[in-house]
């Protein structure tokens, strides 16, 4: 099982050829369990501009395992954010801490393409899926259906 971050889904739906997208495609092709959570679903869907694309993308996410987010998840996210800030690291998007907290709670690796997850992996025990390309800054959430 792998939790797949918004950044990878954005690149996937835009048709970008990245190591992370290729890894996601291999997971899909091997019928591996792919997980999402509420904030990933929201981030992806809010970026879909066209109604017809929205329906297609939304339906595609029905096939994946949906991980719940509890009060414990949000507290853990806040604690990770605060801990990193004390170490001089500021995470640019608090949602990334929420996604990391879900992955940690379920002991799942995170497939991502976002540099904010690197300090989270180094300081919080987040497991990440390694590909041969370093993470980039977050993409704009403008999706096109493949």
N, C-alpha and C positions, 0 to 999 in steps of 0.2 A: 504494500500500500504506500502511496505517495500523495502528499498534499501538494497541489500545484498552485503557485502564486499567480496573481493577476497579471504580472509582467509577462509571464510565459503565455498566458491565454491571449493577451493583446497581440503579441507577436504571432501566435498561431493563427488568429483570425485575420490578421493583416497579411498573412502569407509570407512572413519573413523567415528566412532560412538561418536559424541560429542553432547552436548546439543544444540549447534548452528545448527548442521546438522539436528538433530531431529526436531528443530523448522522450519528450511527450508523445510524439508520433509512434515511437517504438513501444511505449507503454500501452497506447491505444491498440496498436497492432497485435501485441501479445496478450490482449484482453486482461491486463493487470488492473488491480483496483486503484482507481484514481479518486482522490478526495478533494472536496472544496468545503468552504465554510461560508457563513452568511456574508461576511464583509467582502470576501472574494467575489461571490455571486453579485453582490451589489455593485462593487467597483466595475466589474465587467459589463453588467447590463446597463449601468448608467451611462456608459460611453457609447452605446450603440445608437446611432443617429436615425436610421430608417426603421419604420415600423415592421416591414417585412423581415429585415435582418434581426430585429429584436426577437420576434417570434421564433425564428430559426435558432438563434443562439440560446435563447431561454430554454427551448425544448432540448437542445443538445445537453444541457447541464442536468437534465432529469436522470441521465444514465449514471451519474457519479454518486459516490457516497458523500452524504451531507453530514459534516461534523457539527455538533451543537456547540454553542458558546454560552457558558454559564457565568454567574457572578464571579466564580473562581477564576475563570478565563480572563475577565477584565481586570481583576485585582492583580493577577500575575503579570499581565501586560503593563500595568502601571508600575509595578515593582521593577520590572526589567528596564523600563524607560528611566526611572529614577536612579537605578543602580548604574546604568551606563552614563547618565548625566554626571553622577558623582565621580566617574572615572574620566570625565572630560569629553565624553562622546554624546553628541545629540543626534538622535534618530529624527530624520526629517519628517516622517509621517507616522503618527501614533498607531495607525492601522497596521503597520508592519509589526509592531509589538503584539497586537492582537492576533495576527496570523501566526507569529512565532509561538505565542502562548498556546494556541490550539495544537500546533504541531508537537510541542513539548508534552502537553497533557496526554496526547494519544501516542506518544513515542514514535512519531512518523518523521521521515525525512521530508524536507521541503525542496521542491524544484522551483528555482526562482532565477530572475535576471535583474537583481536589484542590490546595489552595494550596501544598503542599510541592513541587510541580513548578515553581512560578514561580522560586524561587531556583536550582533546578537548570537551568532554561532560561537564566537570566541569567548564570550562572557556569560552565556546563559545556558549552555548545553543544547542549543538548537542543533539538530542534525540537518545537514544540507546535502542535496544530491550534487556531486561534483561533475562538471562537464569541462570540456577543454577550452572554454572561453570565459574570461572574467565578467562579472556582472556589470551592467551599465547603469546609468541613471534611469529613473523611471521614465517609461514612454508615456506619451500623451494617450489617453484612453479614447482613441477613435478607432472603432472596429469596423472592418468590412467582413462580411460573410464570405468564406472561401467557396 
